[in-house]
Amino acid sequence: MRRKIIRVGSSRGVLIPREVTKAMFWDFGTEVDLDVNADRKEVTLKTIKVSLPEDYELEHLRGIEEQLMLHADVLGGIDD
């Protein structure tokens, strides 16, 4: 997929298409790892994996996610 370098203030940027961010489950504010290999002239973006503490119950997190989904109409845009 070809993209052009654009000006963003005094920096440069590349816009990532929505299809890519959806496939990667990235949203505004998502942190990614940017790896530069100058020898190979490659840049790689990777999802930063979050590890939960050993004593954390994954079901608790799923319960929170379920509640957020149930109330998405009220909570939608709250991060704006």
PEGI-V250938 format. One record per backbone hydrogen bond with DSSP energy under -0.5 kcal/mol. NH is the residue of the N-H (numbers start at 0). CO is the residue of the C=O. If there is no record, write none. Layout:
# PEGI-V250938
NH|CO + NH|CO
This chain:
# PEGI-V250938
5|12 + 7|10 + 10|7 + 12|5 + 16|14 + 19|16 + 20|16 + 21|17 + 22|18 + 23|19 + 24|21 + 25|20 + 29|26 + 32|45 + 33|31 + 34|32 + 34|43 + 36|34 + 36|41 + 37|35 + 40|36 + 41|36 + 43|34 + 45|32 + 47|30 + 48|46 + 55|52 + 57|55 + 59|56 + 60|56 + 61|57 + 62|58 + 63|59 + 64|60 + 65|61 + 66|62 + 67|63 + 68|64 + 69|65 + 70|66 + 71|68 + 73|70 + 74|70 + 75|71 + 77|74 + 79|76
